[in-house]
Amino acid sequence: MESHISEGGINATTCHTCSVKHPELEAALTLWVQQQEAKLLTIKGGLIIEKAERIAKALNAKGLQFSDGWLTAFKERHMLQD
């Protein structure tokens, strides 16, 4: 599963802003994804989850589960494609 950040900003079909439970985690993971994309690296779903787990540990955020559903929602929020 490859991911690419869509060009052009906000998707025209977006009608609301999603709020996340852990914005610091979301921001750090988003920055990491953008950095990997800038390096033209392929980012697989498992790698996103692994990085999210590492960031959560560094932030001492406990009780989080990074399931396939979480991954799908993260990718949708950031317009990442398979």
MDTraj code that builds the backbone (N, CA, C; nanometers):
import mdtraj as md
import numpy as np

residues = "MET GLU SER HIS ILE SER GLU GLY GLY ILE ASN ALA THR THR CYS HIS THR CYS SER VAL LYS HIS PRO GLU LEU GLU ALA ALA LEU THR LEU TRP VAL GLN GLN GLN GLU ALA LYS LEU LEU THR ILE LYS GLY GLY LEU ILE ILE GLU LYS ALA GLU ARG ILE ALA LYS ALA LEU ASN ALA LYS GLY LEU GLN PHE SER ASP GLY TRP LEU THR ALA PHE LYS GLU ARG HIS MET LEU GLN ASP".split()
xyz = np.array([
    [0.0854, -0.1168, 0.0000],
    [0.0000, 0.0000, 0.0000],
    [0.0899, 0.1230, 0.0000],
    [0.0869, 0.1992, -0.1085],
    [0.1658, 0.3208, -0.1182],
    [0.0796, 0.4391, -0.0781],
    [0.1412, 0.5438, -0.0327],
    [0.0665, 0.6646, 0.0000],
    [0.1312, 0.7834, -0.0682],
    [0.0479, 0.8730, -0.1114],
    [0.0947, 0.9963, -0.1737],
    [0.0073, 1.1099, -0.1256],
    [0.0662, 1.2197, -0.0894],
    [-0.0115, 1.3352, -0.0477],
    [-0.0670, 1.4011, -0.1732],
    [-0.1973, 1.4203, -0.1768],
    [-0.2637, 1.4796, -0.2922],
    [-0.2201, 1.6242, -0.3110],
    [-0.2053, 1.6625, -0.4350],
    [-0.1706, 1.8005, -0.4683],
    [-0.2969, 1.8846, -0.4637],
    [-0.2854, 2.0102, -0.4310],
    [-0.3972, 2.1005, -0.4418],
    [-0.4698, 2.1309, -0.3126],
    [-0.4267, 2.0811, -0.2008],
    [-0.4867, 2.1180, -0.0734],
    [-0.6143, 2.0447, -0.0412],
    [-0.7146, 2.1181, 0.0053],
    [-0.8374, 2.0589, 0.0562],
    [-0.9182, 1.9972, -0.0568],
    [-0.9676, 1.8786, -0.0325],
    [-1.0518, 1.8074, -0.1269],
    [-1.1855, 1.8798, -0.1367],
    [-1.2378, 1.8969, -0.2567],
    [-1.3624, 1.9699, -0.2772],
    [-1.4811, 1.9025, -0.2106],
    [-1.4721, 1.7731, -0.1825],
    [-1.5840, 1.7022, -0.1206],
    [-1.5788, 1.7075, 0.0315],
    [-1.4735, 1.7662, 0.0876],
    [-1.4622, 1.7769, 0.2326],
    [-1.5660, 1.8768, 0.2839],
    [-1.6504, 1.8317, 0.3797],
    [-1.7556, 1.9205, 0.4268],
    [-1.7457, 1.9477, 0.5764],
    [-1.6498, 1.8869, 0.6450],
    [-1.6314, 1.9157, 0.7866],
    [-1.4876, 1.8863, 0.8266],
    [-1.4491, 1.9411, 0.9375],
    [-1.3154, 1.9196, 0.9898],
    [-1.3205, 1.8087, 1.0942],
    [-1.2326, 1.7121, 1.0804],
    [-1.2275, 1.6023, 1.1769],
    [-1.1447, 1.6445, 1.2971],
    [-1.1942, 1.6139, 1.4146],
    [-1.1130, 1.6386, 1.5327],
    [-1.0539, 1.5053, 1.5762],
    [-0.9344, 1.5104, 1.6250],
    [-0.8663, 1.3888, 1.6670],
    [-0.8464, 1.3921, 1.8179],
    [-0.8341, 1.2740, 1.8769],
    [-0.8206, 1.2643, 2.0219],
    [-0.6812, 1.3036, 2.0708],
    [-0.5816, 1.2843, 1.9868],
    [-0.4428, 1.3130, 2.0246],
    [-0.3776, 1.4010, 1.9171],
    [-0.4040, 1.5310, 1.9200],
    [-0.3530, 1.6198, 1.8148],
    [-0.2003, 1.6259, 1.8060],
    [-0.1304, 1.6100, 1.9188],
    [0.0169, 1.6119, 1.9135],
    [0.0685, 1.4913, 1.8353],
    [0.0098, 1.3768, 1.8589],
    [0.0460, 1.2559, 1.7845],
    [0.0147, 1.2745, 1.6371],
    [-0.1028, 1.3249, 1.6087],
    [-0.1466, 1.3474, 1.4702],
    [-0.0503, 1.4415, 1.3987],
    [-0.0128, 1.5508, 1.4633],
    [0.0767, 1.6492, 1.4028],
    [0.2150, 1.5900, 1.3769],
    [0.2680, 1.5166, 1.4735],
    [0.4011, 1.4572, 1.4583],
    [0.4014, 1.3524, 1.3479],
    [0.2982, 1.2699, 1.3435],
    [0.2908, 1.1657, 1.2406],
    [0.2711, 1.2270, 1.1028],
    [0.1906, 1.3308, 1.0953],
    [0.1690, 1.3993, 0.9676],
    [0.2990, 1.4598, 0.9164],
    [0.3743, 1.5228, 1.0045],
    [0.5034, 1.5799, 0.9666],
    [0.5970, 1.4721, 0.9150],
    [0.6008, 1.3583, 0.9828],
    [0.6870, 1.2477, 0.9403],
    [0.6460, 1.1985, 0.8013],
    [0.5167, 1.1826, 0.7785],
    [0.4685, 1.1371, 0.6472],
    [0.5112, 1.2367, 0.5396],
    [0.4945, 1.3652, 0.5659],
    [0.5330, 1.4672, 0.4696],
    [0.6831, 1.4635, 0.4405],
    [0.7628, 1.4395, 0.5426],
    [0.9075, 1.4306, 0.5232],
    [0.9438, 1.3104, 0.4363],
    [0.8762, 1.1985, 0.4583],
    [0.9040, 1.0790, 0.3788],
    [0.8624, 1.1010, 0.2334],
    [0.7484, 1.1657, 0.2139],
    [0.7013, 1.1966, 0.0792],
    [0.7984, 1.2914, 0.0081],
    [0.8533, 1.3877, 0.0804],
    [0.9490, 1.4820, 0.0216],
    [1.0744, 1.4100, -0.0266],
    [1.1071, 1.2991, 0.0386],
    [1.2227, 1.2181, -0.0004],
    [1.1861, 1.1177, -0.1089],
    [1.0591, 1.1224, -0.1544],
    [1.0063, 1.0319, -0.2567],
    [1.0108, 0.8857, -0.2132],
    [0.9928, 0.8628, -0.0834],
    [0.9925, 0.7274, -0.0298],
    [0.8512, 0.6703, -0.0304],
    [0.8405, 0.5416, -0.0553],
    [0.7129, 0.4721, -0.0482],
    [0.6831, 0.4422, 0.0976],
    [0.5610, 0.4737, 0.1385],
    [0.5230, 0.4524, 0.2775],
    [0.4120, 0.3486, 0.2811],
    [0.4404, 0.2361, 0.3381],
    [0.3415, 0.1291, 0.3522],
    [0.2612, 0.1519, 0.4795],
    [0.1387, 0.0988, 0.4816],
    [0.0499, 0.1157, 0.5958],
    [0.1103, 0.0677, 0.7264],
    [0.1775, -0.0466, 0.7220],
    [0.2409, -0.0997, 0.8426],
    [0.3475, -0.0069, 0.8972],
    [0.4152, 0.0628, 0.8097],
    [0.5194, 0.1566, 0.8520],
    [0.4567, 0.2788, 0.9206],
    [0.3413, 0.3228, 0.8720],
    [0.2715, 0.4342, 0.9363],
    [0.2297, 0.3940, 1.0769],
    [0.1769, 0.2737, 1.0902],
    [0.1350, 0.2255, 1.2220],
    [0.2550, 0.2131, 1.3152],
    [0.3652, 0.1592, 1.2646],
    [0.4863, 0.1438, 1.3465],
    [0.5361, 0.2793, 1.3954],
    [0.5366, 0.3778, 1.3069],
    [0.5816, 0.5116, 1.3455],
    [0.4848, 0.5736, 1.4458],
    [0.3554, 0.5536, 1.4265],
    [0.2551, 0.6052, 1.5211],
    [0.2769, 0.5463, 1.6592],
    [0.3073, 0.4180, 1.6658],
    [0.3336, 0.3532, 1.7952],
    [0.4567, 0.4135, 1.8625],
    [0.5604, 0.4398, 1.7850],
    [0.6823, 0.4999, 1.8409],
    [0.6563, 0.6417, 1.8916],
    [0.5816, 0.7187, 1.8137],
    [0.5503, 0.8558, 1.8550],
    [0.4643, 0.8533, 1.9807],
    [0.3649, 0.7657, 1.9851],
    [0.2776, 0.7545, 2.1029],
    [0.3595, 0.7211, 2.2269],
    [0.4554, 0.6310, 2.2116],
    [0.5410, 0.5943, 2.3245],
    [0.6235, 0.7145, 2.3698],
    [0.6784, 0.7891, 2.2739],
    [0.7594, 0.9070, 2.3073],
    [0.6755, 1.0149, 2.3760],
    [0.5478, 1.0234, 2.3393],
    [0.4577, 1.1214, 2.3999],
    [0.3928, 1.0693, 2.5277],
    [0.4255, 0.9454, 2.5623],
    [0.3678, 0.8794, 2.6793],
    [0.2154, 0.8721, 2.6708],
    [0.1658, 0.8517, 2.5491],
    [0.0217, 0.8359, 2.5250],
    [-0.0106, 0.6878, 2.5357],
    [-0.0855, 0.6529, 2.6376],
    [-0.1127, 0.5117, 2.6647],
    [-0.2530, 0.4728, 2.6201],
    [-0.2711, 0.3437, 2.5978],
    [-0.4020, 0.2892, 2.5664],
    [-0.4484, 0.3125, 2.4237],
    [-0.3578, 0.3469, 2.3358],
    [-0.3951, 0.3689, 2.1966],
    [-0.3789, 0.2400, 2.1176],
    [-0.4702, 0.2184, 2.0243],
    [-0.4601, 0.1027, 1.9355],
    [-0.4587, 0.1532, 1.7925],
    [-0.3603, 0.1133, 1.7186],
    [-0.3449, 0.1565, 1.5811],
    [-0.3874, 0.0423, 1.4890],
    [-0.5183, 0.0304, 1.4729],
    [-0.5783, -0.0779, 1.3954],
    [-0.5858, -0.0407, 1.2477],
    [-0.6343, -0.1331, 1.1675],
    [-0.6561, -0.1044, 1.0263],
    [-0.7583, 0.0080, 1.0098],
    [-0.8593, 0.0113, 1.0968],
    [-0.9586, 0.1178, 1.0928],
    [-0.8971, 0.2533, 1.1235],
    [-0.8073, 0.2573, 1.2216],
    [-0.7375, 0.3816, 1.2544],
    [-0.6553, 0.4268, 1.1345],
    [-0.5845, 0.3330, 1.0718],
    [-0.5005, 0.3648, 0.9562],
    [-0.5849, 0.4214, 0.8423],
    [-0.6980, 0.3585, 0.8150],
    [-0.7870, 0.4060, 0.7087],
    [-0.8332, 0.5483, 0.7373],
    [-0.8725, 0.5756, 0.8617],
    [-0.9182, 0.7095, 0.8987],
    [-0.8046, 0.8119, 0.8869],
    [-0.6838, 0.7753, 0.9295],
    [-0.5687, 0.8655, 0.9186],
    [-0.5432, 0.9001, 0.7722],
    [-0.5443, 0.7989, 0.6878],
    [-0.5199, 0.8210, 0.5453],
    [-0.6285, 0.9080, 0.4831],
    [-0.7518, 0.8913, 0.5239],
    [-0.8604, 0.9734, 0.4715],
    [-0.8456, 1.1181, 0.5167],
    [-0.8090, 1.1381, 0.6436],
    [-0.7918, 1.2743, 0.6950],
    [-0.6818, 1.3504, 0.6215],
    [-0.5824, 1.2771, 0.5757],
    [-0.4659, 1.3411, 0.5133],
    [-0.4577, 1.3162, 0.3636],
    [-0.5675, 1.2690, 0.3086],
    [-0.5774, 1.2466, 0.1640],
    [-0.4623, 1.1609, 0.1112],
    [-0.4315, 1.0553, 0.1817],
    [-0.3293, 0.9606, 0.1385],
    [-0.3971, 0.8492, 0.0607],
    [-0.3322, 0.8048, -0.0432],
    [-0.3901, 0.7024, -0.1285],
    [-0.3136, 0.5721, -0.1142],
    [-0.3827, 0.4634, -0.1431],
    [-0.3192, 0.3304, -0.1426],
    [-0.2263, 0.3164, -0.2586],
])
top = md.Topology()
chain = top.add_chain()
for i, resn in enumerate(residues, 1):
    res = top.add_residue(resn, chain, resSeq=i)
    for name in ("N", "CA", "C"):
        top.add_atom(name, md.element.get_by_symbol(name[0]), res)
traj = md.Trajectory(xyz[None], top)
